[in-house]
């Protein structure tokens, strides 16, 4: 089994959203888009909550304070979805009500 290894550091520069996707604009000029369904907290967050993000580690990751969500750019490039359990997600959703 092979493992993805990045040859250089690729950083997030900006984040945008379409109806059902997250788009990350990267420092090397690429634009990567993934389904919001990969990150349920983003999917269930409001538009305003999604738009209030912070780049962390100079863009190594993205943090949404209102959603308590963190996404690592390397993980997105490797195709990794959220690993949050259904139980944890449900507890988070219940607490929001």
Secondary structure as GFF3:
##gff-version 3
##sequence-region A 1 97
A	DSSP	beta_strand	12	18	.	.	.	ID=ss1
A	DSSP	beta_strand	21	26	.	.	.	ID=ss2
A	DSSP	beta_strand	31	35	.	.	.	ID=ss3
A	DSSP	three_ten_helix	36	38	.	.	.	ID=ss4
A	DSSP	alpha_helix	40	44	.	.	.	ID=ss5
A	DSSP	alpha_helix	47	51	.	.	.	ID=ss6
A	DSSP	beta_strand	54	56	.	.	.	ID=ss7
A	DSSP	three_ten_helix	57	59	.	.	.	ID=ss8
A	DSSP	beta_strand	61	64	.	.	.	ID=ss9
A	DSSP	three_ten_helix	65	67	.	.	.	ID=ss10
A	DSSP	beta_strand	69	72	.	.	.	ID=ss11
A	DSSP	alpha_helix	73	77	.	.	.	ID=ss12
A	DSSP	alpha_helix	86	96	.	.	.	ID=ss13
###
